[in-house]
Amino acid sequence: MTLNKLAAGIALGLGAFGLAHAVTTLPTVTIKIVAFNDFHGQLESPGTFRQTPSSAASTNIPVGGVDWMAGYVSDLKNQNPSTVVVSAGDIIGATPLVSALFHDEPTIETMNRLGLEFNAVGNHEFDEGKAELKRMQNGGCHPTDPNSCQGAAVGTPVPFEGADFKFLAANVVETATGKTLFPQYAVKVVGGVRVGFIGMTLKETPTIVTPTGVAGLEFKDEAATVNALIPKLRARGVEAVVVLIHQGGTIPITQSASTINSCDGGLDGSPIKTIVNQLDDEVDLVISGHTHQAYNCQIANKAGRLISVTSANSQGRVLTDIDVAINTANGEVSSVNAENIVVDRRNTGITPNAAIKTIVDNYKALSTPIANRVIGSVSAAITTTANAAGESALGDVIADAQLLATQNVGFGEAVAAFMNPGGIRANLTYPSSAAGEGDGKVTYAEAFTVQPFGNTVVTLTLTGAQIHTLLEQQFTGCTVGYPASAPVTGQPFNRILQVSNSFSYAWQEKGTACDNVDPASIKINGIVVDPAASYRITVNNFMADGGDQYYVLTQGSNRLGGALDLDALENYFSVNGTVAPGPQNRILPAP
């Protein structure tokens, strides 16, 4: 819905000068859209943000915090009352303890007060399943957890109020009814013009969320879904179309304040560029997310016209300030101007929202005794930094912890454990946290930040041949054993599993699918795995159900559920005392 077609017609009669005069004098209204993505319940500041890719840490900018985000939103609304606040998904899920302990009710409550109006459902919103996600929208107390509905203690309504904003998910369909889980779009009159907001979830969600969380749901193609909705929006008199989509791309630059408005690489090879290239010419703006990147791009749509595609990093570090100019005479969008801005906590021109801060402080007071409990210590920082073979020191420790929790009789009799790298969300640092527990000590909150999903460990039986298949399914291009509904190209990138100290193997990419791991190198307790023999192995429940496209695990037999993964890690600290970084010597590059 652009001025291009109108301008072309005027140009035939007026010439270049007449066109310029006609266009600049057409009556326009400018609406403002404030956007963010991948908030992940980061109610407090996530820390600092670089000034430039190479700047010293001493110059980093303190950023974020939902009270400061709200202050920036208020300031932008003061600049233009015709403002809409939107999110491109993952406002909840993989959240810090101050939100997660209360089933992310604090995030919903503070987002209500920030003024969020529309959220495109992301993959992490499905972490606890569709019933819990609907509770986030509709309100009410959690059916079993007494930590839910703490409004009386924090100053919010009881029972939990639910979201005042709308969840949108145009391409998520309940198979039993054929209806979408949430509305496909919303239409809002802003500045006197009708604006349509289409919400979109990445179609690959079933491959990265616990399968039970998306049971009974179908995730349809994003571009086809958007294009099919355009006639419906036009029929409702919509004058501007905005797509909120939880899918994105990356730029090959270290994220920093100086790069948040760049588009180096043009998002080439990314899912979001492929989607935008297929969009109907009536789409005026795409607000994206998922990749935790900040970029400000112009990408060609199906007609070849360049449209704005934005993303605002993650965890409230950045907001996107977008001005959309619309000709009120004919409803055409004449311009879209976007700017990513850092949520700088030093900005004296911004007043953080005191009421929101009070809510966060009250939740923090409730969670602090749990968060600050010391569960063990480390001899040095234990990080997720992988070596050339894909093995990390922290991955070693977590896999060892899960093997320890499941190796005894009655607890699984496991002989090896595997951990998906995407489930490890942070490092274990050596310096004391802000809680003041002391250098080298690990608090429950720190461990929770490492493993925030609340997964349980599952022990199951695989044959040696299936273990080999599991290792091959780590690599792009190998789709052996994939179900019909799985991505035909296999893994989007190599996902190297972290393995326990009882397991070892060697690999090398040979350019042939499903032929990267030397079967003779696969060993358990130093003995080569027999393809025909059976072995008890431990994974988390996300993986056991085929998460991260390790589909062979769904064929495992004699499943036995166990402890929470976080409890297994705490037990490991309790048994071992001071824990050293893993040796990173279990996965080897093949000669």
Secondary structure, 3 states (H helix, E strand, C coil): CECHHHHHHHHHHHHHHHHHHHHHHCCEEEEEEEEECCCCCCCCCCEEECCCCCCCHHHCEEECCHHHHHHHHHHHHHHCCCEEEEECCCCCCCCCHHHHCCCCHHHHHHHHHHCCCEEECCHHHHCCHHHHHHHHHHCCCCCCCCCCCCHHHHCCCCCCCCCCCEEECCCEEECCCCEECCCCEEEEEECCEEEEEEEEECCCHHHHCCHHHHCCEEECCHHHHHHHHHHHHHHCCCCEEEEEEECCCCCCCCCCCCCCCCCHHHHCCCHHHHHHCCCCCCCCEEECCCCCCEEEEEEECCCCCEEEEEEECCCCCEEEEEEEEEECCCCCEEEEEEEEEECECCCCCCCCCHHHHHHHHHHHHHHHHHHCCEEEEECCCECCCECCCCCEHHHHHHHHHHHHHHCCCCCCCCCEEEECHHHCCCCECCCCCCCCCCCCEEEHHHHHHHCCCCCEEEEEEEEHHHHHHHHHCCCECCCCCCCCCCCCCECCCCCCCEECCCEEEEECCCCCCCCCECHHHCEECCEECCCCCEEEEEEEHHHHCCHHHCHHHHHCEEEEEEEEHHHHHHHHHHHHCEECCCCCCCEEECC
